[in-house]
Structure formats: C-alpha cells, structure tokens
C-alpha cells in the first residue's frame, strides 16, 4: 500500500520544491537530462546486445583478469554499470558464465564507473559542452526516425551522449545559480563525523536516483561551484559506491537464483570497498596528493583529485576482494538456495491410492499427464507463444511470423516450481508402490510411466538451452537467421498442438501410428534444416558461427520432440489393445522411411 503512494508523494514534493525555489530548476533539469541520457545509452546498447556484446562476454570470462578487464572497458564505453550488471546477471542466471566470472565483471564495472568522474572533471566542466550537445541531438533524432532497428539503436546512442552533455552543462549552471541563494559549504563538517554524515548523504542520493554516475556528477558540480568542501566531496563519492549496493539489493529481489547471488556479491564488494575507503581516507588523500605530482594535477585542482580518489579506492577494494572470489562464490552458493514461491502439488497421487495396484497405475498415469500439462505451458512460453494459441485453431504460422517480442522466461525457476517438485513426488510415490505387493503388469507400467516422467523433465531442460539462443536470435534483423528460428518455433509448436490433441482423444489402434508419424516428421525436419544450413554456409548467406548455433538449437528441438513423443507414447499406447503394437515402427523402420525421401509428415501438422 505504501509503495503505491510513494511516486505521487515524491512528485508532489518535487513540484513544491521547484515552485518555491527557482534556484533548483536548472539543477533538477541537469539531473533529469543526465539520467535520460543514460537511459538512451542503455536502450541503444540493448539494440546491439543480441550479437557482439554477448559473444564478447561469453568468450572473455575464462580468466579473472579477462572478466575484470571486460567489466572496466564495457562500463567505460557505455557509461552505465547498470546495463553491464543486467547483462552479466542474465548470463550467470542462464549458466553461460560462472558466478565467479560474473563477480569479476562486476568488480571491473565498479572500477569502470570512475572513468565517468574523469570525463566530467577533466572535460565536462572545463569546456562549453552544451555547444557540442546541440548538433549531436539533431543527428540522433534523425537516426531515430529511421526504420532500421540498428540505425535506431545508433540514434539512441548518439542521443544519449547529447543528453549527457546537456545534463553536465545544466548541472554546472544550476549549482552556480544555487550558490547565489544558498551556501551549503556553511554546513561543511570535518573529521570522522563529517566523513560518516556525507557518506550517508551520498548513499541516499544514489538510492533515490538509482545511479552512482548521476551522484558523481552532482558531487563534482557542487565541488566546482564551491558548495561542498573537498573532504566532504570525497565522502559523498564513497556514499555513491555504497548506494549502488542498495540498488543491487533491489535488483536482486526481481532476479532469479543466479541473479540474487551476483547481487549479493556486489553488495559485499560495495560494503568492503566503502568501509576500506572510510577507514583509510586520510592515507588515500595523502596518496592522491603524492600521485597528483606525477600526473601533473595541480594542488588546487580538486576535481581531478576527486576523480583520482574515486579510482584509487575502487581499485583498492577490487585488489582486496579478488583473492577471495572463489570462497565468496562457494559461500553464496551454499547460503543462497532456491526457495520456491509455490511448489506444484500432486493432484492424483496420495497414500490411499496405494491400496490396490490398479488404482496406483491409473493415478500415476494421470499425475504424469498433469506433469506434461505443466511442461506444455512452460514450453509454449519458451517458444514465445501463448498457451491459448496452441490450444486453439489459430494459425501457428501467423502467430510465429507476427511475434513482436521474445517472452522473458526464467526456465530454472519455472522448472523448480512446476516440474521438478512434481516429478520428485511421482518418483517417490512409484518407489513406495513398488515396495508393496503388486502384479507384474502394474510393475511394468509403473516403470514405463516413471520413464515418461523423466522424458518430460528432459524436454523442459532442453528448452532451457534453446531459450537462450531464441532470446538472442529469435527476432534477429538478419532475415535468414529469423526465418530459421521461426521454423524451429513453428515445428515445435505444431508438435505440441498435435500431442495435446492425441492426449485429449480416446486412444485407438491408430494412436501408435500417429506417434510414429510425428517421430518421422521430427527426423525429416531436422535433416531438412541441416541441409538448408549447409547450403547457406556454402553460399555465405550465414556465417559458420551462427549456422552452428542454429544446428545446436535444432538438436535441442529434436531432443525435446523425441522426449515428448516418448512420454505421450507411454501415456497412451499402454491403454490400447496389444494388437496395435504390430503397427509400431522401430528405429530401423523410421530410418528406412527417411532414406526413401517421403514427403514430410510435418505438412499434416499445418494449422
């Protein structure tokens, strides 16, 4: 209830402050421009995040020094540690990089944040930066009006730079005007109490604005205008680092298990770094003075000294933290474990069912079908299609072609919540049933149903890998890549629809043949996709690396499809008269039909 009224109250308070104190207007405008510029930069880089950025992250994290360097350079380039953290969290969550590698990137990103202070202190407040911002914005808007997604992304990047420049300009002017009416330097505090009070203020500012970059800009602009003393400005910059830890906690609430662990690591790092900076502030100030002489920084150039202080204490924190990354990783994995929000409960299996073998088999079959139903919804979302679409007679081809976004899906959390818990209950129930007196037929059927449960679990795990690349390439601007992934999504969606239809119908003597037809269709589609990719590589319509990714994903689809068909086969064909088994095709029969180049049975699945 309180959170619902927080934003309106903040906006009303801000409106009142701006109304009664015109001195705040330019200052607030500068902050707004700066933060909006960061948002534009993030949006721009997200446009290109589906290719080179992720590939770079994935290839450059096998050593700690590489992860650290990548964090520094990417944050320096983007001027947004938030975006780097979000991308890193997504990679740790999907297990594409280790938690230790993610921690290394976060350490580098924290060091990279200090480069913004150098740019602002060394250039932003000493040059008429607004004169450069105006033409930059003109070109940015022009690019933003184009149809190409990548051109628009470039336009967002250029706009971001322009608004950052404007933000710096108005912040500088705002503090100059603000100084005429107020003198904050009169509230300057010295000693340890001054350090603690202004560290707390810097923390609160960063928490409110959710940006340590914006806090540093305010601190540097205030220092340039004489509104804060040099010592208090140093404490404010320490608070900016500590405030980013609070932001990480908030981000961690919405993340999955991997994201929570990485956010916790960032909190620990920020706390350690800030504590070291507070305890060693006097030696660090002396070190800054000593190094300033070698770097040709004037003794009164407090702006560049502040930037140097920022870099030194963040590097110090990283150096102290780095030897213990393995221990921190092990501790976080041990302490932070998955706590399901709502465990899926069995519907059909309970102790009373164990009284007779026949009721056990019926109950387990229904529970496995319940598991399949859960997996059906999860797989549909993994394909970025609504469950209702798959369950209707709507054209799947149209639904795939008109997809506007890839649905976000935390497969690990969904698996733990909807699949693993139910599968564990099924396995435990079957084990309990097998300890009791039972018939040979019931024992065999329970064995088959347990394997069906495993097949469903394997299919969901396959979607975990498939969804990673669907998120990256599913809406690729390269039409050849988009078409291949559309075909992958369409084939699997058609299979899911057909399997659900079979489960809804009464089993008959043709059920086994229908499943064999689907199995043959899967093999045929896989071969067709491979042949098409080979041709595209030969004619250089696709790079070998992207084609390899598509081939790997086609293998995942084939595995998912075969697991689902096997599971449905176990659920249905046991209910059919044994004479139908004479029609079943074995693996040799399927391969023989494949070699005859029959028409693809997938045609029969078209909506």
N, C-alpha and C positions, 0 to 999 in steps of 0.2 A: 504494500500500500504506500509506504514512504517513497519507494523508488518511482512510483507513478507521478508524484508531485515534485520530484527533485528538479527535473528540467524546467518546468514552468516557473518554479520559485527562483532558480538561478537566472533565468531570462528576465524576470521581473526586477530582480535585484540589479542586474547589469543595466537594464533600461533606466532605472532610477539613478544609478551612478553616472551614466553618460548624460542624463538630463541635468543633474545638478552640478556636475563637474565637467565642463567642456574641455578641461586640460587632458582628460583621459581619452578623448575622441581619437586623436591621431595614434596614441599608444595602442588602443584597442584595435584600431584599423590595421596597424602594423602586425600585431599578433595574428589577426584574422587572415591577412594576406599570406603570412608566412606558413600558417598551418594549412591553408588551402593549397598553397604551392606544394607542400609535402604530399597532400592527397593526390594532386595531379601527377606528381612524380611516381607515386605508388601505382596509380592506375595505368600510367604509361608503361612502367616496367612489367606490370602484370600481363600486358598485351604480348610481351616477348618472353614471358616466363614459361610458356609451353615448350620451348626449344632449348636455346643455347644456355640459358641460365640454369635450368635443372640439370642439363647434361654436364655443365661445369661443376655444379655442386656434387653430382654423383661421382665424377671422375677425380675430384680434387680433395677427397677426405680420407684417403687411406693412410695418411700420416698426420700427426698432430700439428706439425708446423704448416702443413698444407691447409688444414682446416682453419688454423689461426690466420694465415695469410689471406685465405679466401674471405673470411669474415671482415678483415680490415679493408681489403680492396673493394668488395661489393658494397659495404656501407659507405666508403668514401665516394664511390661512383654514384650511388643512389641517394646519399644523404638521408637515408631512412633505415635505422636499425630495426624499426618495427617490421618493415617488409621483409628484410633478411631473416628476422626471427620467425615470421609466419611461414616463410618457405622452408626454413630449417625444421620447424615443428612438423610440417606436413611430411617431410622426408623421414624424420625419426618415427613419426606415427605409422607410416607405411613400411617401416623397416628397410628402407632403401639405403639408409646410412645408420650407423650405430649411434647410441646415445652419447658415447664418448666423442665421436666426430661432431655431433651436434653441439656439444658443450664447447668444443674447440672453436667452432664458427661463432658461437655466442660471445666467447671471450674476445675474438677478433673484432666482432661488431661493436663491442663496448669500447675498444681502443679506437676503432674507426670513427666513432661518434665525435671524438675530439678533433678530427680534421675539420669539422664544421666550425669549431671555435677559431681555428687558424684562418679559415677563409673569411669569416666575419671580422675578426680582429685585424687581420692583415690587409684586407681589401675592402670589405663591405662598408666600413665606417670611415674610410680614408679616400674613397672615390665617389663621385656622383653616380651611384649605381642605378638610380632611377632613370637616367638618360639612356642606359642600355636596356632597361626593362621594357620600355615602350615599344621599340621595334620588335623585340623578342615576342611580346604578346601578339602583335599583328601577325607575324609568321605562324605562331602557334595556333591562333584561331583559324587561319587559312587552311592549315593542315587538318585541323579538327573537323572541318566541313567536308572533307573528302569521304568517299565510300569505303575505301580500303581499311581494314581493321588495323593493319600495321602502320599505315600512314597516320591514322587517328591516334594510335599509340605514340608515334613520334611527336604528334601535335601536343599530346598531353605532357610529354617530357619537356618540350620547349615552353609550354605554358607554365609548368611547374617551376622552371628556372626563372621565368619572368616574374611570377608572383613571389618567389623567394626574394628576388631583388627588391621588389616593391615593399615587401614586409620589412626588410632590413632598413630601407630608406625611411619608412614611416615610423618605425621604432626609434630610429635616431632622432628624427624631428619631434616625435612625441615626447621623448624624455627632455629634450631641450625646452619645449613649451611647459612641460610638467614642472621643470625646475624653477620657473618663474613664480609659480604659486605655492609650491611645497619644497621643503628641503629635507629629504629622507636621511641625508647624511647626519642630520642632527640626532638621529636615533642610532647612530653607529655604536657598536659595542666591541670591546676588546677582551682579550683573554679567552679562557676556555668557555665561559658563558656566552660570549659573542659567537664563538665557533658553533656551539650547540644550537643556539637560537636561530642563527642564519642558515644552518644546515637544515633545521626543521622547516624554515620558511621555503627554502629551495625544494624540499621534498613535497610540500603542499602545493607549490606552484606546478611542479611536474605532474603530480597526481591529478590536479584539476585539468591541465591542458593535455595530459597523456602524451607528452613529447619532451624529452630531455633536450632535443635540438632547440625547441622554442624557448625553453627555460634558459639555455645558454645565451640565446640571442638577447633575451631580456636583461640578463646579468651583464653582458658585455655592453649593451646600450646604456644601462644605468651607470656602469663604471665610467664609460666615456663621457657621460653628462655630469659626472661628479655626484650622483645621487647615492652611491654606496662607496665605502672605502675599499681599498684593495684587499685587505684581510677579510672583510665581510663578503666580498665578491668570491673569494676562494671558498669560503664556507657554503655560499649559495651553490657553487658548482658541484661541491660534494653532495649537497642535497639533491641536485639533479640526477646524480648517479643512484642515490638511494630511492628517489621517487620512481625511477624506472623499474625497481624491484617490485613496488606495489602494482604498477601496471602489468608486470609479468604475472603476478598472483591473479589479477582479474582475468587476464587472457587464459591462464591455466584452468580456470573454472569451466570454460567452454571447450577446452581441448580434450582429446582422448587420453588414454593412459600414457602414451609416449610423450604427448604434449605437456601433460602435467609434470612428468619427470624432468623434462627440459626446462620448464618454467621454474620448477623448484631449484634446479641447478643455477639458473640465472639469479634467483633471489639470494641464494647462498653466496654467489660470486659478488653481487652488488653489496651485500652486507659486509663481507670480508673486505672488499675494496674501500668502502666508505669508512669502516672502522679504522683501517690502516691509515687512511688519509687524515682522519681526526687526530689519532694518536701521534702521528708523525708530521703534523702540519708545519711545525717550526723547522725541523730538518729539511723538509721538502721545500720550504720557502728559501732556505739557505742554498739548497741545491739549484733552485731556479735562478737565484742571483748569480751563482757561480757559472752556470751554463749560459746565462744570458751574455756574459762577456765573450764567450767563444762563438756565440751565434750572432754577434753584432746587434743584440737587442739593447736599446737604451735603458739606463737605470730607471727612467721615469715612464717607460713605455709599458704601462701596467696591462694594457690589452693583450699584447703578445706574451707577457709574463703569465697572464691568466691561462692563455691557450697552452703554454708550455707546462704549467702546473697540471692542467687537465690531462695532458698526455702522460706525464710522469706518474701520477697516482694511479691511472688506469693500467699502465704498463706494469707498475709495481704489483697491483692486485693480480694481474694475469700471471706474473712470474711466481708469485706465492701460491697461486691456485693450481698451476699446471702440473706440478709433480704429484698431485693428489687426485687427478681426474679419474683414474681407474678406481680408486677407493670410493670417490663420490658416486661414480656410476653404479658400483656394486651396492652401495648403501641405498641409493634411490630405488633401485630395482627391488631390493629387499623390503624397504619400508612402504613404498607406494605400489600397491597391488590393486588389481581390478576389483571394484565393489559395484556389482550390478545394480542398476536403478530398479529394475523389476524383472526378477527371474521368471521365465516362462514355465508355468506349472503344467504337469501332465493332466490330461482330461479323462483318459480311459483306463489307465493302469493304477490300481490301488490294491491293498492287501487282500481284500475279499475276493478279488478275481482269481487268486491263486488256488482256489478250491478245486477247480477241475481243469484238465489240460486244454479242453476245447475253448473254454472262456479265456484262458491265458492267450491262446493264439489269436482269437478274434480281437481281444483288447490290444495286444501288441501291434497287430496289423493296423488298427485304427490310429494308434498312437504314432506309428511310423508315418502314416498318411498325414497326421497332424504336423509332424516334423517337416514333411515335404511341403505342406501348405505354407509353413513359416519360411522355408527356403525359397518357395515360389515368389513370395512378396519381396524378399531380400534381393533375389536375382533380378526381378523386374526393376527394382530401384537401381541396382547396379548397372543396368542397361539404359538408365535414364528414361524409363517408360513407366507410366502409371499402371498399377495393377489392374485398374478398371479397364484400361485399354486392351490389355492382354485377355481379359475375361469377356470382352465384348466382341462384336463382329466388325469393329472398326479396322480400316486398312492399316496393317502394321507397316507397310512400306511408306505410306504417307506420314505416319507417326514418327518414323525414324528420320525421314527426309526433312521434316519440319521442326526437328529438335532445335531449340534455341540455347539450351544450356545443359551441361552435364551435371546431374544431381550430385550434391555432396553426399558421401556415404562413408562412414567410419565402419568398415567391414569388421574390424577387430571387436569393437564394442557390440555391434549388432550380432556377431557370431556368439559372443559370450552370453548375450541377453536372451536371444531367441533360439539358438541352435545347440550350443554346447551343453547347456544345463538340461535341456530336454533329452538330448542324446544320452547323456550320463544316466538319467533316470531310466531310459529304455534298457540300456545295457545292464544296469543294476537289477532291474525287475526280471530280465531274462535269466540272469545268473541265479537269482532267488528261485525262479520257477524250475530251473534245471536241477536244483538241489532236492526238489520234491519228486515224488513218484509221477512218472509221465509215460505217454506212449511214444513209440519210435517215430510215428508220423509227426506228432506235436514237436518233438525234439528237433527233427529235421527242419520243420517250418520255422521254428524259432531261430535256428541257425541262419536260415536264409534271410529272415527279417532283420536280424542283427547286422548282417552284411549290407542289407538295403539301407539301414540307418547310417552305416559308415560311408556308403556311397553318397548319400545326401550331404553329409558333413564334408566329404572331399570336394563335392561340387561347389559348396559355399567357399571353401578355402581357395579353389581355383578362381572364383570371382574376385577374391582379394587381390590377386596378382593382375588379373585382367583390368580391373577398375583403375589401377594406377595409370596404365597407358591410355585408357579411354579418357581419363581426365586431362591427359596431356595432348592427345592427338584426335580425340573424338570429334572436335569441331575445328580441325586444322584448316588454315587458309589454303593449303595445298589440296586441290580438289581430288587428286589421285589418292592421297592419304585418307581424306574424308570419306571417299567412296568405299575404300576397303574396310574402314571401321564401321561404316553404315551397313555394309554387307554382313560383317561379323555380328553386329547387334541384331540385324534382321533375321539371320539364320537361327540364332539362339532364341529370339523372341517367338518365332514360328514353332520351334521345337517345344518351348514351354507351353504355348497355347494348345498344341496337339496332345501333349502329355496330360494336360488338365482335362481335355475333352475325353480322353481314354479313361481317366480315373473316374469321371462323372458317369460314364456309361456302364451298363451291365457287361461284365466280361463274357466273351463268346469265343468260338473256335477260331475266329479271325484276329483275335487280340494279339497273339504271338506274331502273326504275320505283319500286323501293323507296326509292332515294335521293331521287327527285323527290317521293315521298310525304312523306318526312321533311322536305324543304325546305319543302313546302307547310304541314306541321304547324307548323314554326317560325314562318312568317309569320302563320298563323292565331292561334297562341298569343300572339304579340306584339300583334296587333290586339285580341284579347280583353282582354289585360291593360291596354292603353291605354284601352279603353272603360270598363273597371271603375274605373280610377283617375279618369277624368273624372267618372264618376258619384259617386264618393266625395268628390271635391273639391266638387261641386255641393251635396251634402247634408252637407258639413262633417264627414264621418266621418274624413277625413285632412286634415292641414294641407297647403298647397300645397308647402311646402319638402320635406316628407317624400315626398309624391307625386312630386315632381320627381326626388328621389334614386332612387326605385323605377323611374321611367321610364328614367333613365340606366342603371340596372343591367339593365333589360330589354333596352336597346340593346346592352349588353355581351354579354348572353346570346345575343342574335340574331347578333351578330358572331362569337362563339365557335362557335355551332352551324353557321353557314354555312361558316366556315373548316374545321371538322372534316368536314362533309359533302363539301366540295370536295376535301379531302385523300383521303378514303376513295374518292370517285369516281375520283380519279386512280390509286389503288392497285388498284381492282377492274375498272372498266369497260374498261380497256385490254386486259384478259385475255379479254373477252367478244367474241364474233363481231360484226363491224361491222354486221350486220343489226339488232342490238339498238339501234343508235343512232337508228333510226327512231322508237323509242318515247320517246326523251328529250324532256323538256319544257324549253322555253326560258323566259326570264323573263316574256315576254308570256303564255305559256300559264298560268304559275303565277298571274299577276295576274288573268287571266280566271277561273280557278277560285276565287280569293279573292272576287271580286266576285259569284260565284254563291252565296256563303254555304253552301258544302258543309259537311257535318259534319266536325268537327276530326279529322284523322288521328291526333292525339295519343291518341285513345281506343284505337287499336290498339297503343299502346306501354304501356298499363297493365299493371302486373305482376299 
